[in-house]
Amino acid sequence: MKHSTRSRRQFLAGAGSSLGAAWMAANWPAIAAAHAHAAALATAPDSSTLDFLNAEEARDVEAIAAQIIPTDDTPGAREAGALFFIDRSLHTWASSAAVPFRSGLRDFKSAFAARHPSSEFAAADSATQIAFLTAVETSVFFGSVRVLTLLGMFALPSYGGNRGGAGWRLIGFDDTHGYTPPFGYYDRDYTGFVLPKDGA
């Protein structure tokens, strides 16, 4: 069990850092605007609002995200609020992907209904959900949800996801600044630093 938990954390840490770098590089011009939008909503009385997805769509997207990063002995995508990161992203910096995303979600729902006429994806049991996601895991839509879910787990909480730092705790990231010299390889040999005395 310890090995599987460690492997999961190592995978998420690697995926989070590489996806985060790609996201920042590709979308830097939109990040400032997205941050302002998300920060304003985060300080609003009700920050759990949806701007892009309707309630029915949100249930399915959240259920997909919850299978991508499930809840076990640690919080998963549901607890981290990945849904709200996805929604805000499609409303702001990723708005160019909003129409294809909604079209893909519609196809996803139709395909699931064809196999399971009596149930929506979000209401299906976990085994049924996993079996269906396995069948569609190479689709562009599922790929989009997976990337956005991972980003929602590890992005700044002000972007709508990673609530309470749940994603950071999962990979052992401590969001604190350490201002103890040396600060980098370039000044490790500098002797002019004055370290604070204990209790100062």
HUZI-V859976 format. One line per field, one symbol per residue. burial: + if it has 9 or more other ideal C-beta (glycine too) atoms within 8 Angstrom, else -. A space follows every 50 residues. Layout:
burial: ???
//
This chain:
burial: ----+---+--++-++--++--++--+--++-+++-+++-++----+--+ --+---+++++++++++++----+++++++++++++++++++++--++-+ ++-++-+++-+++--+---++--+---+++-++--+--+-++++++++++ +++++-+-+++++-+++++++----------+----+-------------
//
